[in-house]
Amino acid sequence: MDMLAGFNLPLHVHSEEKNSLRAAFDRIQDLLSSKLKKPGTTLFILDDISTLDWIGLPPADVQKFIRALRARCLKVTLSIIVYLVSL
């Protein structure tokens, strides 16, 4: 089941929008909390994180975002797969 089908992360790379990944994390956290109430939800796949780098987000922010997602998944005993495309 794709629990984030049709979900677009609020990613902006403007200087005034420094918390775009934080907003994305908060939204994902809310979705995880609601979806985990359904039986059988055991895997979270974060696909193509290289796009975050390509659109200009600072690598340190992307790393913190992934680390926070991993910590949240571990807390709720959810497996996580992070997919990185590199050329």
C-alpha positions as CSV (number, residue, x, y, z in Angstrom):
1,M,0.0,0.0,0.0
2,D,1.4,3.4,-1.0
3,M,0.5,5.5,2.1
4,L,1.8,8.7,0.5
5,A,0.2,8.3,-2.9
6,G,-0.5,11.8,-4.3
7,F,1.4,13.4,-1.4
8,N,3.7,16.2,-2.4
9,L,6.3,17.3,0.1
10,P,6.4,21.1,0.7
11,L,10.0,21.5,-0.6
12,H,11.2,25.0,-1.3
13,V,14.7,26.1,-1.6
14,H,14.2,29.8,-1.1
15,S,16.3,31.4,1.6
16,E,13.2,32.5,3.6
17,E,11.9,28.8,3.6
18,K,14.6,27.2,5.8
19,N,12.2,24.7,7.5
20,S,10.9,23.0,4.3
21,L,12.3,19.6,5.3
22,R,11.0,20.1,8.9
23,A,7.5,20.7,7.5
24,A,7.9,17.6,5.3
25,F,9.0,15.5,8.3
26,D,6.1,16.8,10.4
27,R,3.7,15.9,7.7
28,I,5.2,12.4,7.2
29,Q,5.2,11.9,11.0
30,D,1.5,12.7,11.1
31,L,0.8,10.3,8.3
32,L,2.8,7.6,9.9
33,S,0.9,8.0,13.1
34,S,-2.4,7.6,11.4
35,K,-1.4,4.8,9.1
36,L,0.3,2.7,11.7
37,K,-3.1,2.2,13.3
38,K,-3.9,-0.1,10.4
39,P,-2.5,-3.7,10.7
40,G,0.2,-4.8,8.2
41,T,2.0,-1.5,8.0
42,T,5.7,-2.5,8.5
43,L,7.8,-0.8,5.8
44,F,8.6,2.8,4.9
45,I,10.4,3.5,1.6
46,L,12.0,6.8,1.0
47,D,12.6,6.8,-2.8
48,D,15.1,8.8,-4.7
49,I,16.6,11.1,-2.0
50,S,19.1,12.4,-4.5
51,T,16.3,14.7,-5.8
52,L,16.6,16.6,-2.6
53,D,20.2,17.4,-3.4
54,W,19.4,18.1,-7.0
55,I,16.9,20.8,-6.1
56,G,19.5,22.6,-4.0
57,L,18.8,21.6,-0.4
58,P,21.9,21.6,1.8
59,P,23.4,18.1,2.2
60,A,23.5,18.6,6.0
61,D,19.7,19.3,6.1
62,V,19.0,16.2,3.9
63,Q,21.1,14.1,6.3
64,K,19.3,15.4,9.3
65,F,15.9,14.7,7.6
66,I,16.9,11.1,6.9
67,R,18.3,10.6,10.4
68,A,15.0,12.0,11.9
69,L,12.9,9.7,9.7
70,R,15.0,6.7,10.6
71,A,14.7,7.5,14.3
72,R,11.0,7.9,14.0
73,C,10.7,4.6,12.1
74,L,12.8,2.8,14.8
75,K,10.7,4.3,17.5
76,V,7.5,2.8,16.0
77,T,9.2,-0.5,14.9
78,L,8.8,0.3,11.2
79,S,11.5,-0.8,8.7
80,I,12.8,1.9,6.5
81,I,14.5,1.7,3.1
82,V,16.2,4.8,1.7
83,Y,16.9,4.8,-2.1
84,L,19.6,7.0,-3.4
85,V,20.2,7.4,-7.2
86,S,23.8,8.3,-8.1
87,L,25.3,8.7,-11.5
